[in-house]
């Protein structure tokens, strides 16, 4: 189960932190490390700081984008001590660990950590279902990234040790890449029926994505939503079979709008 929990580091600057994180993970039974566009890796500094956890580094997955790191995950949790302009459900480290352990038997789970200097960007947090924070002294709540990983990993280990060994009946949630396909379908439909004007899209799609990320529709529910979108497209003459026609019409409308302006 622990192997389904991945620690995802985004654009880490100091390779020594990567080594220290590998060590922190192995201390707590976690071995699945993803590095998104690391600044300096592989590195002798990372290897020396990893000590007896070099195997975690050797098996780390290096990818250029966050989408590739979380595409097959059904739950994505971003670490941040800051309140964001859009609000995700916020959990403490302990609550996070309890949920992760409940769901990791049958699903891949990602816990994201941002850059040493600025943490996760808003657009990266927007890819998450939940936000986790580490309670600390208000006068100085800033943790080194390896310390933050150590605390989260410890809570995961403790939740794993204390969990009910009986299998739990949990809903099946879609993977992140399945949600992304739904968002593409939703966008195509809303443009196709002129609910959103291409020249003036506003924030509707962003708000809808945040809503669905936050609410986490189950896999069956997502299938129903896709069916609703397909029916809307069919009734509006915008079925997938003539999606090229849809795009042509949208391009014509955009050109007409440009001329009108």
C-alpha positions as CSV (number, residue, x, y, z in Angstrom):
1,X,0.0,0.0,0.0
2,X,2.8,2.5,0.8
3,X,4.2,2.0,-2.6
4,X,1.1,3.6,-4.1
5,X,1.9,6.9,-2.2
6,X,4.3,9.1,-4.2
7,X,6.1,12.1,-3.0
8,X,6.3,14.7,-5.8
9,X,8.9,17.4,-5.7
10,X,8.5,20.3,-8.1
11,X,11.6,22.1,-9.5
12,X,13.7,21.6,-6.4
13,X,16.7,23.9,-6.4
14,X,19.2,22.3,-4.0
15,X,20.1,18.7,-4.7
16,X,21.0,18.1,-1.1
17,X,17.4,18.5,-0.2
18,X,16.5,15.7,-2.6
19,X,18.9,13.4,-0.9
20,X,17.6,14.4,2.6
21,X,14.0,13.8,1.4
22,X,15.0,10.3,0.1
23,X,16.3,9.5,3.6
24,X,13.2,10.9,5.3
25,X,11.0,8.8,3.0
26,X,12.8,5.6,3.6
27,X,12.7,6.1,7.4
28,X,8.9,6.0,7.1
29,X,8.5,3.2,4.6
30,X,8.0,5.4,1.5
31,X,10.0,4.7,-1.6
32,X,8.1,6.3,-4.5
33,X,9.8,9.6,-5.4
34,X,8.9,11.7,-8.4
35,X,11.0,14.7,-9.4
36,X,9.4,17.3,-11.7
37,X,12.0,19.3,-13.6
38,X,14.7,19.3,-10.9
39,X,17.2,22.2,-11.1
40,X,20.3,20.0,-10.5
41,X,19.9,16.3,-10.6
42,X,21.5,13.7,-10.5
43,X,24.0,15.1,-8.1
44,X,26.8,13.8,-5.8
45,X,25.4,16.1,-3.2
46,X,22.0,14.3,-3.3
47,X,23.7,10.9,-3.1
48,X,25.8,11.8,-0.1
49,X,22.8,13.4,1.8
50,X,20.7,10.3,1.1
51,X,23.1,8.1,3.2
52,X,21.4,4.6,3.3
53,X,18.5,5.7,1.1
54,X,20.4,5.9,-2.2
55,X,18.1,3.2,-3.6
56,X,15.2,5.7,-3.3
57,X,17.1,8.1,-5.5
58,X,18.1,5.3,-8.0
59,X,14.5,4.4,-8.5
60,X,13.2,8.0,-8.6
61,X,11.0,8.9,-11.6
62,X,12.1,12.2,-13.3
63,X,9.5,13.9,-15.5
64,X,9.4,17.4,-17.2
65,X,5.8,18.3,-16.2
66,X,3.5,18.0,-13.2
67,X,0.8,16.4,-15.5
68,X,3.1,13.5,-16.1
69,X,3.7,13.0,-12.4
70,X,0.1,12.9,-11.3
71,X,-1.8,11.7,-14.4
72,X,-2.5,8.2,-13.0
73,X,-3.4,9.5,-9.5
74,X,-6.9,9.6,-8.1
75,X,-6.1,11.9,-5.2
76,X,-3.6,14.8,-5.4
77,X,-2.7,16.8,-2.3
78,X,-0.7,20.0,-2.3
79,X,1.3,21.1,0.7
80,X,1.0,24.8,1.5
81,X,0.9,27.0,4.6
82,X,-0.7,29.9,2.7
83,X,-4.3,30.5,2.1
84,X,-5.0,30.7,-1.7
85,X,-7.4,32.9,-3.6
86,X,-9.4,29.7,-4.3
87,X,-10.1,27.5,-1.4
88,X,-9.5,23.8,-1.4
89,X,-10.5,21.6,1.5
90,X,-7.7,22.0,4.0
91,X,-6.3,19.2,6.2
92,X,-3.7,18.9,8.9
93,X,-0.8,16.6,8.4
94,X,-2.5,13.9,10.5
95,X,-5.9,14.2,8.7
96,X,-4.0,14.0,5.4
97,X,-2.2,10.9,6.4
98,X,-5.4,9.2,7.5
99,X,-7.1,9.9,4.2
100,X,-4.1,8.8,2.2
101,X,-3.8,5.5,4.0
102,X,-7.5,4.9,3.6
103,X,-7.4,5.3,-0.2
104,X,-3.9,4.0,-1.1
105,X,-4.8,0.3,-1.1
106,X,-6.2,0.5,-4.6
107,X,-5.2,3.9,-6.0
108,X,-2.2,6.0,-6.6
109,X,-1.9,9.0,-4.3
110,X,0.4,12.1,-4.9
111,X,1.6,14.5,-2.2
112,X,3.1,17.6,-3.8
113,X,5.9,19.8,-2.5
114,X,6.9,23.0,-4.2
115,X,10.1,24.9,-4.6
116,X,12.3,25.7,-1.6
117,X,11.8,29.5,-2.0
118,X,8.1,29.9,-3.0
119,X,6.4,26.5,-2.6
120,X,3.6,25.5,-5.1
121,X,2.4,28.0,-7.7
122,X,-1.4,28.7,-7.8
123,X,-1.7,26.8,-11.1
124,X,-0.1,23.8,-9.5
125,X,-2.4,24.0,-6.4
126,X,-5.3,24.2,-8.9
127,X,-4.4,20.6,-10.0
128,X,-5.0,19.3,-6.5
129,X,-8.0,17.9,-4.7
130,X,-6.9,18.9,-1.2
131,X,-4.4,21.2,0.6
132,X,-2.4,20.0,3.6
133,X,-0.6,22.3,6.1
134,X,1.8,21.6,8.9
135,X,0.8,23.4,12.1
136,X,3.7,25.4,13.4
137,X,4.7,28.5,15.4
138,X,2.8,31.5,13.9
139,X,5.9,33.7,14.4
140,X,8.1,31.4,12.2
141,X,6.1,28.6,10.4
142,X,8.6,28.1,7.6
143,X,10.0,24.6,7.3
144,X,12.8,23.3,5.2
145,X,11.3,21.1,2.4
146,X,13.0,18.0,3.8
147,X,11.6,18.7,7.2
148,X,8.1,19.1,5.8
149,X,8.4,15.8,3.9
150,X,9.7,14.1,7.1
151,X,6.7,15.3,9.1
152,X,4.1,14.2,6.5
153,X,5.9,10.9,6.0
154,X,5.9,10.2,9.7
155,X,2.2,10.9,9.9
156,X,1.6,8.5,7.0
157,X,3.7,5.8,8.7
158,X,1.8,6.2,12.0
159,X,-1.6,6.1,10.2
160,X,-0.4,3.0,8.3
161,X,0.6,1.3,11.6
162,X,-2.7,2.1,13.3
163,X,-5.1,1.5,10.5
164,X,-7.9,-1.1,10.5
165,X,-6.5,-4.1,8.6
166,X,-10.0,-5.0,7.3
167,X,-10.4,-3.8,3.7
168,X,-12.7,-0.8,3.5
169,X,-15.4,-0.3,0.9
170,X,-14.4,3.0,-0.8
171,X,-15.7,4.7,-3.9
172,X,-13.7,4.3,-7.1
173,X,-12.3,7.7,-8.1
174,X,-11.1,8.7,-11.6
175,X,-7.5,9.3,-12.3
176,X,-6.3,12.8,-12.9
177,X,-5.9,12.2,-16.6
178,X,-9.5,11.0,-16.8
179,X,-10.6,14.2,-15.2
180,X,-8.5,16.2,-17.7
181,X,-10.3,14.4,-20.6
182,X,-13.6,15.4,-18.9
183,X,-12.5,19.0,-18.7
184,X,-11.6,19.0,-22.4
185,X,-15.1,17.5,-23.2
186,X,-16.7,20.2,-21.0
187,X,-14.8,23.0,-22.6
188,X,-15.6,21.8,-26.1
189,X,-19.3,21.6,-25.2
190,X,-19.5,25.0,-23.5
191,X,-17.9,26.7,-26.4
192,X,-20.0,24.7,-28.9
193,X,-23.3,25.9,-27.4
194,X,-22.0,29.4,-26.9
195,X,-22.2,29.2,-23.1
196,X,-18.7,30.6,-23.2
197,X,-17.6,33.1,-25.8
198,X,-14.1,32.3,-27.0
199,X,-13.0,35.9,-27.2
200,X,-14.2,36.6,-23.7
201,X,-14.1,33.3,-21.8
202,X,-13.7,34.8,-18.3
203,X,-13.0,32.5,-15.4
204,X,-15.9,30.1,-15.9
205,X,-13.8,27.1,-16.9
206,X,-11.2,27.7,-14.1
207,X,-14.0,27.9,-11.5
208,X,-15.6,24.7,-12.9
209,X,-12.3,22.8,-12.7
210,X,-11.8,23.9,-9.2
211,X,-15.3,22.8,-8.3
212,X,-14.8,19.3,-9.7
213,X,-11.3,19.0,-8.2
214,X,-12.7,19.9,-4.9
215,X,-15.8,17.8,-5.0
216,X,-14.1,14.7,-6.4
217,X,-16.8,13.0,-8.4
218,X,-16.6,9.2,-8.3
219,X,-15.7,7.3,-11.5
220,X,-19.3,6.3,-12.2
221,X,-20.5,9.9,-11.6
222,X,-17.9,11.2,-14.0
223,X,-19.2,8.7,-16.6
224,X,-22.7,10.1,-16.1
225,X,-21.4,13.7,-16.5
226,X,-19.6,12.7,-19.7
227,X,-22.9,11.1,-20.9
228,X,-24.7,14.4,-20.2
229,X,-22.2,16.4,-22.2
230,X,-22.4,13.9,-25.1
231,X,-26.2,14.3,-25.1
232,X,-25.9,18.1,-25.1
233,X,-23.5,17.9,-28.0
234,X,-25.8,15.5,-29.9
235,X,-28.9,17.7,-29.4
236,X,-27.0,20.8,-30.5
237,X,-25.5,19.0,-33.5
238,X,-22.0,19.1,-32.0
239,X,-21.3,15.4,-31.6
240,X,-17.7,14.2,-31.6
241,X,-18.2,13.0,-35.2
242,X,-18.3,16.5,-36.4
243,X,-15.9,18.1,-33.9
244,X,-13.9,19.5,-36.8
245,X,-17.1,21.3,-37.9
246,X,-17.5,22.6,-34.3
247,X,-14.0,24.0,-34.4
248,X,-14.6,25.5,-37.8
249,X,-17.7,27.3,-36.6
250,X,-15.9,28.5,-33.5
251,X,-13.1,29.9,-35.7
252,X,-15.7,31.6,-37.9
253,X,-17.4,33.2,-34.9
254,X,-14.0,34.3,-33.5
255,X,-13.1,35.9,-36.9
256,X,-16.5,37.7,-37.1
257,X,-16.1,38.9,-33.5
258,X,-12.6,40.2,-34.4
259,X,-14.0,42.1,-37.4
260,X,-16.9,43.5,-35.3
261,X,-14.4,44.9,-32.8
